[in-house]
């Protein structure tokens, strides 16, 4: 127990937590908080809807990730140098966004918001690479869970905290506070260590762009691993897309949804991530992919049970607690496993590609969920989402067998 506590509170785990906060903070500054600001200024819904396009850098970040692997800035090292630059530029872009005028200059607002998402996505690239190179395979599970928890706290500050503050001090002042909060990441970057420099890193831009893909697709089962990345959380993603309409149709009020689903659910997810990280330390990443994947599927089936139970607060609380705990644990194991798939020579590029793939099922597979729910009814829809988890679990038989050693070796390092 003493050893576990030392691991949780070690400097490297604290760095993972604080860098997660720094990555989660900017995300909703260009989504929910910006939407609220624009609407309060009388901007039409069509323009607000188009602003979703400023989030494209998050899905296209693998295009410039090779630059981070190829070039080392002349200060702070290969990872920390890029981290400091992206964080300072991101804080500056947030300040400029705060002084924009949503109603008078929506085009300028969109361009500045695009800069925020570009620098935010760039920070994500470097932080993911740093975490992979700074932590051992055995530490990645706990480190990923702390990163995710820090990320969620950052999102909570930007969305819930930002909305509350905006009622009292105005949106411009809120963005100034958020820019100042980026100081957490900057200070962390200045104080943390530079991870060990792996041998064989790219010495030309061509190597940085081509070699990561050549190295990956030369592995045995490369396409199957990509299929696993796409499918492991697909059922969970499909179900979560339609939960708000489901709660409302079941009779829950907005206040009940806010109190139970958002506030209570947030802490359940944070707890799930932390518990998942601790369990991964004990059992290894691969075994936890099995356990947490099965729990995710069962928790999705819980929504079908709630559809039969109906409007009961206790039932909603039980389902939300179980689902968010399972989702938090599953996300920790999934991110840790993805990190171990990368070759440390090309960490930024390969992790950026894999993390971009995570968004595909969230967008593509979630698109028909409204039609499916309407055609099947709520119980049938959530049972369907539960069954959708099976292909991802079956791929574990080949790519993460239960009998594999607890060290969690992967095709990247086996």
N, C-alpha and C positions, 0 to 999 in steps of 0.2 A: 504493500500500500504506500509506504514512504517513497519507494522508487517511482511509483506511478504519479504521485503528487509532484515529485521533482521533475518528471517529464512534462507534465501539464504546464507547470509554471517555469519551464526552462526559457532562456532568452530566445531560442529559435522558435518556440511555440508562440511566445508573445509577439514576435515579429510577424508570424503568419496571421495572428489575430488582428493586429493593427493594420497590416497591409490589406487584409480583407475589408476592414472598415473603409480604408482609403479608396478601394475599388467599388464598394457598394454605394458610397455617398453620391457620386456624380450621376448614377444611372437614372434616377427618377427626377433629376433636375431638368431634364429635357423631355420628360413624359408627363407624369401626373401633376407635378408642381407647375410646370410651364403651361400645361393645358388650363389649369385653374386660373393662372395669371392672365392668359389670353382671353378666356371667357369673361373674366371680371372687367376687361377693357373693351368688351363688346365685339371681339373678333368672331366672325361667323364660323359655324361648325365645319364647313367644308375646308376652310384654311387650317383649322385646328387638326382635322383629320389628316391633311397632307403633311403636317409636321412629323408624323410618324416616320417619314422617310429619312429624317435626320439620324435615325438609329441604324442606318445601313452599315456604318463602320464596324459595328459589333459583329456583323455576320461576314464582313469582308476583310477582317483584320489579318488573315493569313497572307494577304497579298503583299503587305509591307513588313511582315514579321521577319523575313530573311535579312533585312537590313540590320535588325537587332542582333542576329546571330553573326553576321559578317563583320560589322564595324564595332570597335571599342573606342569610346570617347576618352580623351586624354586626362580624365580625372575619375576617381572613385572606383574604377574597375569596369569590367565587361557588363555587369548587370546594374550596379548601383549608379553608374554614370547616366545610363539611359533612364533609370527610374527618376533620378533627380530632375532631369530635363523635362520629362513628360509631366511630372507632378507640378513643377513650377509653371509650365505653360498651361496646364489644366486649370490651376488656381487662377491664373490671369484671365483665361477665357471665361471662367465663371463670373469674374468681376465684370468683364465687358458685357456678358449676357444680362447681368443685373441692371446695367444702365441702358439696355435696349428699350425700344418703345414698341410694344406688341401691336398697338392699333395704328400708329403712324408709319412704321417701317417694318412690316412683317417679313419682307424679303431679307433685310439686314438681320433681323432676329433669327431667321432660319439659317443664314450663313454662320452666324456666331454660334448657334446651337449645334450646327454641324462640326464646328471646331471643337466644341466641348466633347462631343461624342467621339471625335477622332482621337483627341488626346486621352480620353478616358479608355477607349479601346486599346490604345498604345500602352497605357499603364497596365492594363490587364495582361497584355502580351508579356511584358517584362516581369510582372509579379508572378505569373504562372511559371515562367522559366526559372525565376529565382527560387521559388518554393521547391521545384523539382530538383534543382542542383544543390540546394542547401540542406535538404532533409534526406535521410537514408530511406530505402524502401520500407523498412519497418516503421519509420516515423511518419510516412506520408498520410496514413489514415487519420491519425490524430491531428496532424498539421492541416490536412484538408478540412477536417471538421471545424477547427478553430477559425480557419480562413472563411468558411461559409458562415459561421456565426458572426464574425466581424462584419462580413458583407451584409448580412441581414440587419445588423444594428445600424450600419451606415444608411441603408435604404429606409429604415424606420425614421431616422433623424431627418432625412431629406424629404420624405413624404408626409408622415404624420406630424413630425416636429415642424416642418416647413409650413404646412397648412395652418397649424395652430398659431405660429408666430406671425404669419401673414395677416391674420385678423387684427393684430395688435400693432405691428410696426411697418407693414407694407412689404411688397415682394422684393423691391430693390434691396432693402436692408437684409431680408432673408438670404438673398444670394450672396451678399457680402459676408454674412456669418458662415455660410456654407464654404465659401472660398477660404475663409480663415480656418475652418475645420480641416481643410486639406493639409494644414500644417502638421497634423498628426502623422500623415504619411511621409512628409518631407523630413521631419525630425527622425522618424524611424529609419528612413534611408540613410541619413547621415550617421546614425549610431550603430546600425547593424553591420555585420561582417560581410565581406565579399565572398560568395561561395567559391569552392575550388574550381580552377579553370581546367576543363577536360582537354585532353590531347586530341589532335586531329580536327580542330574547329576549322571552318571554311577560311580560306586565304584569298578567295576571289568571290565576286558577287555571283558569278555563274555557279560556283560550288554551293553557295548559300541558298540559291533558288532551286537548283536541280537535285543536288545530292540528298536532301532530306526526303524527297519523294522517291528517288531511286532506292535509297536505303530501306525505306518502309516497304515498298511494293516488292522488294526482293525477298522479304520474309515469307516463310511458309504460313499460309492462312491469313494473309494481309487483308483480303477482301472480306473474309468472314469476320475479322475483328472490327472492320468498319461497320458491317451489318449489326454486330453486337452493340456498338456505340449508338447506332440509330435506334435500336429496338429495345434496349434494356429498360428505359423509362417511358416507353411510348404509351402504355396503358395509363400510367399515372398522369402523363401530360394531357391525354385526351379527356380524362375524367375531370381534371382541374379546370379545363376550359369552360365547362358548363355548370360548375358548382353554384355560382351566384344565382342564375335563373332557377336552378333546382331548389335552393333554399327558399326563394321567394314563392315558387309554385307550391312548396310544402307548407307555406303559411308563416314562415319566420319573418319578423319585421326587420327593417334596416338596423334598428338599435340592437336587436338580438344577434344579427349577423356580425355587426361591428364588434360587440362585446365578446362573443364566443369564438367566431371564426377568425377575426383579425387579431385581437389582443391576446386572448387565451391561446389561439393557434400559433401566434408568433413565438411565445415562450415554449410551447410544446415542440416546435421545430428546432429551436435553439437547444433544448434539452436533448432532442433526438440526435442532433449533430454531435454533441459532446459525448453522449452515451455511445454512439456509433464509433467515434474515434477511440474511445477506451477499449471497446470490444475488439476493434481491429488490431490493437496492440497485442491482445491476448490470442486471437484466433488467426490473424493474417487477413490480407485483403480478399483473397479468392474465396475463402469459406464465408466471409461476411457478405460477399456479393450474392451468394446463395441464400443465406438467412434473411438478409434485408430485402432482397428481391421478392422472396416469398411473402414477407410481411407487407411489402408494398401492395402486392396483388390482393392479399386478404383485406387490407385496409380499404382498397377500392371497392371490394364487395360490401364493405360496411355501409357505403352510401345506398346500395340497393336495399339493405336491411332498414335504413332510415326512411326510405321511401314507403315501406310498409308500416313502420311504426308511426310516422306522421309527425305532427308538430308537438314535439316533446323536447324541452331544453336539455334535460339530462341525456337524452339519446344523442342530440347534436353534439354535446360536450364530449361524450364518449367517442363518437365517430371522429370528431376533429382531433382529439388528443391522440388517438391511435394512428390516424392517417398522417398527421404532421410528425409524430415521433418516427414512424416508419420511413416517411419521405426524407426527414433529416438524416437518418442513419444511412439510407440508400444513397443519398447524394454524396455523403462523405466517402463511402466505399467506392462509388463510381468515379469521382474525381481523382481519388488516389490511384485507382487502377489505370485511368487514362494517363496519369503522369508517368507511371511505370512503363507505358508503351513507347515513350519517347526516348530517342537516342540523345544523350547529353551533349553531343556535338551540335545538335540542331534543335534544342529543346523549344526555343521560342516558336520556330516555324511549325514543327510537328504538333505541338500542343495547341497552337492557334488554329490549325486545320481541324483537329479533333474536336475542340470546343465549339468551333463554328458549326460542325455537324450536329451538335446537340440541339441547335435551334431548328433544324429541318423538321423533325417530327412534331415539334411544338407548333410550327406554322402549317405544314402540309397536312399532317394527319389530323390536326385539330380543326381544319377548315370544315369538314362535313359533319362535325359532332352535333350541330344544331339539328340538321336533318335526321341524323341517326336517333337522337333523343325523341324527336317528334314521331318518328316512325315506330320506334320500339317501346316507347314509354320509359319513364325514369328507371324502374327496376331492371328492365331488359337492357337499357343503355349501359348501366354500370356493370352489369354482368358481362356484357360485351367487352368493356374496357378491362375488366379483370382477365378475361380470356386472351386479350391482346398482349398481355405480359408474357404469355407462355413461350412464343418464339425466342424472345430474349433470354429467358431462363434455360431453354433447351441449348442455346449456343454456349452456355456455361459448361456443358458437358465436354466440349472440345477445347474451349479457350480458358477456362478457369476450373478444372476438375477439382472436386472436393478433396481428393486424395493427394493433391499436390502439396509440396512442403509448405510450411507456415511462413517461410521467408518471403513467399509471394513472387518468385521469379517469373518473368514474363518474356515474350518473344524479343523484347528490346535488350534484355540482359541475360537471357538463359544461355 
